[in-house]
Amino acid sequence: MTYPKLQFHSIDAFRFFAFLKVFISHFPYDLDNPVIKFLKQGGGIGVAFFFVLSGFLITYILVNEKFHTGKINAKSFFLRRILRIWPIYFLLLLFLYLVPNWILTNIGYIGSGYHCDWFYSFSFTENYRMIYLDAMPGIVPLGVIWSLCIEEHFYILWFFVILILIYLALGLFSDI
């Protein structure tokens, strides 16, 4: 069943700029250009902004589906989320864990930090390990996947929060 869905072009643009801010802040070279130095500062604001926008969009998707169809198709919702993040995420992990360390060292992917364990990376719990060890992973790209881990946890948690809120709202307002 199809139902009307809004395309938030301005939010897509904001999400791009939030991504760009984070991307520039992780730019591996320190150039003497003052504009680049300025843009590299405060990448965390880009992450926070991206999370807020994603939260709005996920909430809109779930509420819009419930409003137009009377239910939320959990299988479809989670499948769309999986197809959006998992392919590139697991491709990166396979690259990092299957490529020999001497190659990763030569291209600058091995740095200081804790020894990586595939279980945490593949189970989207690397962020908890970072918190527990109060350190970053020794393989450089794994240091930024904490945000994807949080996003995956958000999809699961928020799905159930929205279901509960909708249930409570329908229960509270059923007499009106």
N, C-alpha and C positions, 0 to 999 in steps of 0.2 A: 504494500500500500504506500502510495506516495502522498506527501503532504507538503505544504509550502515551507520552505526553509529560506531564511534570509542569508545573504552573503554579505558579511561585514567587511567591505573593502578597506575602510579606514582602519579597522582593527588588524586586518592582514598587513597593512602598511606599518602600523605601530609594532606588530610582532617582528616584522623584518628589521626595523630599526633597533629593537631590543636585541635581536640576534646579532646584528652588526656591531652593536656596542660591546657585547660579550666577545664576539670574534676578534675585534680590534684589541680588546684588553688582553687577549691571549696571544696576540701577535708576538712571535718569538724573538724579534729583533728590536733593539733599542736604537732608534734613529735619532739624530740630532734635530729633527724637525719638530718645532714646538707644537704644531697642530697635532701631529701623531702622538706626541707625549701627552697632550691634553686629552685626546680621545681615548688613550689607553687607561686613563684614570677612571676608577669607579665602575668597573664592569659588573659589580654586584647589583647596581641599580637596574641594569639591563636584565639580569636574571630575575630579580623581584618583579619587574614590570611584565616580563614574559609570563611568569607564574600567575600574576593577577589576570592578564588577558586570557590565558589558557583556562583559568578557573571560570571566568565569565562565559567563555565559549562552551565549555563542557556543561555548565549549568544550563545554558540556553538549549543545547542539543537535547538534554534529558527532559527538561520541562516542556519544550516544544513538541517532542515526540509524545509525551504523556497527554498533552493538551489536544493534539490532533488525532491520536489513535486510541486514547483511553488506557494505554499501557506503555511500558518501556521494554523493548526487546533487548534483554541483557546480552544474549549471544551476539547479536548484531553490533551492539555498542562496544563490547570488548573485542570483537574481531576487528572492527575499524581501528581501535586504539592499537591493537597488536600489529596490524599491517602498517601502521604509521611509524612505529618506533622499532619494533623488533628486527626487521631485516638488516638495517644499517648497524644497529647496536650489536647484534650477534656477529655480523661480518667483521666489525672492528675487533671484537673479542677474539674471534678465530684467528685473525691476522696477528694480534698481539701475542696470543698463546702458542701459535704454531710456528711463527717465524723464529729462527734461532736468535738467541740473545746478542750474539756478536753483530748481527745485522742491525738489530734495534739500537745497539750501542753506537754503531757507526752513523746512523741517521738521527741520533739525538733523542731516541725514545726511552732510553734507560737513564734514570737519574737517581738521586738519593731518595730514600723512602723505604717503606716496609716491603717485604717480599710478598708478591701477589699470590693469591690463592684463587684458582678458577671457580671454586664453589661460590664465593661471595660475588664475584663478577657476574656469573651466569644466573644467579638467583636474585639479582637486583637488590642485594644487601651490602654492596660495597660502601655505601654511604654510612651505614652503621659501623662498619669496621673502621672507617676513617675516624669516626667520632670516638669509638672505643680506644683505638690506638693513639688518638690525637696526632695523627700523621697522615701524609699523603702516600699513595701507592708509588712504588719504584718505577713503574712504567708510566711515562708522562701522560698519554691520553686518558688513562684510567682516572686521573685526578679530576677530570671534568665530568665523569659519568654520574657523579652523585646527583646532579640535577635530573637526569633521566630516571634514576632510581626513585627519587622523590615524586616525579611525575607519574610513574607507574603506581606507586603507593596511593597517590592522590586519586587516580582513576578508580581504584577499587573502593577506597574509603568514601569518596564523594558520591559514587553511585548509590551506596547504601544510605548515606545521609540524605540524599535527595529523595529516595524512596520513603524513608521514615518521615521526612518533612511533608511530602505529598500525602502520605497516609494520615498524618496528624491533621493536616489542613482539611482533608476531606471529612475526617471524623468530626472535627470541631465545627465545620460549616455545613454538615449534612442536613441540618434542620432549617437552613435558610433558603 
